[in-house]
Amino acid sequence: MCTLGRLSLISAMLLASVTSQKSIAVYAETQPIDAEEIARLIKQLGSDSFEAREQAQQKLILIGEPARAQMDKAARSGDAEIENRIKTILQTLAKRELDRARVHVVGLYESRERPAVVEVRDTNGPVILVLCAYEGVTWNVKAIAGVKILEIIASGYHTQKVQGVDAQIRSFSYDQRTPYFYTYDHDEENYPKMRAHVHELTGKKKIASFQGRYEFKSVPFVVGEED
């Protein structure tokens, strides 16, 4: 095949792919999505037709979170094809959420046994909340309606405790004999170490906000602004 012919074939394939994605997007925007429709698409994941399986998978990715509960249930259906495709869909959704997530860091040296209150108000997208301190601190996290905390990373020389929200928590400390970090000041030498650890743990180079104090007394940390 000549170079021109190969280019024409590649162009046709790309156009077909774009057209297919646009068709799916139009479908997602114009069709009412309900439990019955989601159930039908999940069943279609096990279709004998490869094209039908692929189409159902793409539609479920576009639907996203509203389909999660039914997909979680179907992931234990015993149908290997459906289970594998649901696993792929959920991984895709998780990556999409991580790509959109904003990292907020709050740091202390100590709290003198007072719970350190953190109010999360960032509703612009998913949040990764990083809490760090030298001394062991109990962090009382509060989130307004509309906030989605993907995970909380809690780190310090001594073990940190997090309460108040239902979120995945990853904990690091010298007490646990795991790599740890803490910082409470931009100018402190530990600040760049914190950034390096956060990048390694989340893949995120940019930190949306950082707040630090030597000691927590009574004024809550406020993360993000309410829309």
C-alpha positions as CSV (number, residue, x, y, z in Angstrom):
1,M,0.0,0.0,0.0
2,C,1.4,3.4,-0.9
3,T,2.0,6.1,1.7
4,L,-1.0,8.1,0.6
5,G,-3.2,5.0,0.9
6,R,-1.9,4.3,4.4
7,L,-2.5,7.8,5.5
8,S,-6.1,7.7,4.1
9,L,-6.7,4.4,6.0
10,I,-5.3,5.9,9.3
11,S,-7.5,9.0,8.8
12,A,-10.6,6.9,8.2
13,M,-9.9,4.9,11.3
14,L,-9.3,8.0,13.4
15,L,-12.5,9.5,12.1
16,A,-14.5,6.4,12.9
17,S,-13.1,6.4,16.4
18,V,-14.0,10.1,17.0
19,T,-17.4,9.6,15.5
20,S,-18.0,6.6,17.8
21,Q,-17.0,8.6,20.8
22,K,-19.2,11.5,19.8
23,S,-22.1,9.1,19.3
24,I,-21.6,7.7,22.8
25,A,-21.3,11.2,24.3
26,V,-24.5,12.3,22.6
27,Y,-26.2,9.1,23.9
28,A,-25.1,9.9,27.5
29,E,-26.4,13.5,27.2
30,T,-29.7,12.7,25.6
31,Q,-30.8,9.4,27.1
32,P,-32.3,9.2,30.6
33,I,-30.0,7.1,32.7
34,D,-31.8,4.9,35.3
35,A,-31.2,1.6,37.1
36,E,-32.9,-0.5,34.4
37,E,-30.6,1.1,31.7
38,I,-27.5,0.5,33.8
39,A,-28.6,-3.1,34.4
40,R,-29.1,-3.6,30.7
41,L,-25.6,-2.2,29.9
42,I,-24.0,-4.4,32.6
43,K,-25.7,-7.5,31.1
44,Q,-24.5,-6.4,27.7
45,L,-20.9,-6.5,29.0
46,G,-21.3,-10.3,28.7
47,S,-22.7,-10.3,25.1
48,D,-21.5,-12.7,22.5
49,S,-20.7,-9.7,20.3
50,F,-17.3,-8.0,20.9
51,E,-18.7,-4.8,19.5
52,A,-21.7,-4.8,21.8
53,R,-19.4,-5.5,24.8
54,E,-17.1,-2.6,23.9
55,Q,-20.1,-0.2,23.4
56,A,-21.6,-1.1,26.8
57,Q,-18.2,-0.6,28.5
58,Q,-17.8,2.9,27.0
59,K,-21.3,3.9,27.9
60,L,-20.8,2.8,31.5
61,I,-17.6,4.7,31.7
62,L,-19.5,7.8,30.5
63,I,-22.2,7.3,33.1
64,G,-19.6,6.9,35.8
65,E,-20.5,7.2,39.4
66,P,-24.3,6.7,39.1
67,A,-23.5,3.2,37.9
68,R,-21.0,2.3,40.5
69,A,-23.3,0.6,43.0
70,Q,-24.8,-1.7,40.4
71,M,-21.4,-2.5,38.9
72,D,-20.0,-3.3,42.4
73,K,-22.7,-5.8,42.8
74,A,-22.3,-7.3,39.3
75,A,-18.5,-7.6,39.9
76,R,-19.4,-10.7,42.0
77,S,-21.8,-12.2,39.5
78,G,-19.6,-15.1,38.6
79,D,-19.5,-14.1,34.9
80,A,-15.8,-13.8,34.1
81,E,-16.3,-11.5,31.1
82,I,-18.6,-9.1,33.0
83,E,-16.3,-9.1,36.1
84,N,-13.2,-8.3,34.1
85,R,-14.8,-5.5,32.2
86,I,-16.3,-4.0,35.3
87,K,-12.8,-4.1,36.9
88,T,-11.5,-2.2,33.8
89,I,-14.3,0.3,34.0
90,L,-13.7,1.0,37.8
91,Q,-10.0,1.4,37.2
92,T,-10.7,3.9,34.4
93,L,-13.1,5.8,36.7
94,A,-10.5,5.8,39.5
95,K,-7.8,7.1,37.2
96,R,-10.2,9.8,35.9
97,E,-10.9,10.9,39.5
98,L,-7.2,10.9,40.4
99,D,-6.4,13.0,37.3
100,R,-9.0,15.6,38.4
101,A,-8.0,15.6,42.1
102,R,-6.6,18.6,43.9
103,V,-4.0,18.1,46.7
104,H,-4.4,20.1,49.9
105,V,-1.8,19.9,52.7
106,V,-2.2,20.9,56.3
107,G,0.8,20.8,58.7
108,L,1.5,21.2,62.4
109,Y,4.3,20.5,64.8
110,E,2.0,19.7,67.7
111,S,-1.6,20.2,69.0
112,R,-1.0,19.5,72.8
113,E,-3.7,16.8,72.8
114,R,-6.3,19.1,71.3
115,P,-8.0,17.7,68.2
116,A,-6.9,19.7,65.1
117,V,-10.0,20.7,63.2
118,V,-9.9,20.8,59.4
119,E,-12.9,22.0,57.4
120,V,-12.8,20.9,53.7
121,R,-14.9,23.2,51.4
122,D,-13.3,22.5,48.0
123,T,-16.2,21.3,45.8
124,N,-14.4,22.0,42.5
125,G,-13.3,18.4,42.2
126,P,-12.1,15.4,44.1
127,V,-9.7,16.1,47.0
128,I,-6.6,14.4,48.3
129,L,-6.1,15.7,51.8
130,V,-2.6,15.5,53.3
131,L,-2.3,15.9,57.1
132,C,1.1,15.9,58.7
133,A,2.7,16.8,62.1
134,Y,5.7,15.9,64.2
135,E,3.8,14.9,67.3
136,G,0.9,12.5,67.3
137,V,-2.2,14.6,66.4
138,T,-5.8,13.7,66.3
139,W,-7.2,15.3,63.2
140,N,-11.0,16.0,63.2
141,V,-11.9,16.4,59.5
142,K,-15.2,18.0,58.5
143,A,-16.5,18.2,54.9
144,I,-19.4,20.3,53.6
145,A,-22.0,18.8,51.2
146,G,-20.6,18.3,47.7
147,V,-17.0,17.6,48.8
148,K,-15.5,14.3,47.6
149,I,-12.4,13.3,49.5
150,L,-10.6,10.5,47.5
151,E,-8.2,9.8,50.3
152,I,-6.4,11.2,53.3
153,I,-2.6,10.8,53.7
154,A,-1.6,11.1,57.3
155,S,2.1,11.4,58.1
156,G,4.4,12.4,61.0
157,Y,7.2,11.4,63.2
158,H,4.6,10.0,65.5
159,T,1.4,8.2,64.3
160,Q,-1.5,10.5,63.3
161,K,-5.1,9.7,64.0
162,V,-7.9,10.8,61.6
163,Q,-11.6,11.0,62.5
164,G,-14.8,12.6,61.3
165,V,-15.0,11.4,57.7
166,D,-15.4,8.1,55.9
167,A,-12.4,8.1,53.5
168,Q,-9.5,5.9,52.6
169,I,-6.6,6.7,54.9
170,R,-2.9,6.0,54.3
171,S,-0.7,6.4,57.4
172,F,3.0,6.8,57.6
173,S,5.2,7.4,60.7
174,Y,8.5,6.6,62.4
175,D,6.4,4.8,65.0
176,Q,5.1,2.5,62.2
177,R,8.6,2.1,60.7
178,T,7.5,3.5,57.4
179,P,8.8,6.4,55.3
180,Y,7.3,9.6,56.8
181,F,7.3,13.4,56.4
182,Y,6.0,16.4,58.2
183,T,6.2,20.2,57.8
184,Y,4.4,23.2,59.2
185,D,6.1,26.1,57.4
186,H,7.0,27.0,53.8
187,D,10.4,28.1,54.8
188,E,11.2,25.0,56.9
189,E,13.7,22.5,55.5
190,N,11.1,19.8,55.7
191,Y,8.7,21.5,53.2
192,P,10.5,20.3,50.0
193,K,10.7,16.8,51.5
194,M,7.0,16.9,52.0
195,R,6.4,17.9,48.4
196,A,8.7,15.0,47.2
197,H,6.8,12.5,49.3
198,V,3.4,13.8,48.1
199,H,4.5,13.6,44.5
200,E,5.7,10.0,45.0
201,L,2.5,8.9,46.8
202,T,0.0,10.6,44.5
203,G,1.7,11.3,41.2
204,K,0.8,15.0,41.7
205,K,3.5,17.6,41.3
206,K,1.2,20.5,42.0
207,I,-0.2,21.3,45.5
208,A,-3.4,23.3,45.4
209,S,-2.9,24.7,48.9
210,F,-0.7,24.5,52.0
211,Q,-1.5,25.7,55.5
212,G,0.8,25.3,58.5
213,R,1.1,26.3,62.1
214,Y,3.5,25.3,64.8
215,E,0.7,24.5,67.2
216,F,-3.1,24.0,66.8
217,K,-5.1,26.1,69.4
218,S,-8.7,26.6,68.4
219,V,-9.1,28.2,64.9
220,P,-10.0,25.5,62.3
221,F,-8.0,25.1,59.2
222,V,-10.3,25.8,56.2
223,V,-9.4,24.0,53.0
224,G,-10.9,25.4,49.7
225,E,-13.8,27.8,49.3
226,E,-17.5,26.9,49.2
227,D,-19.0,27.5,45.8
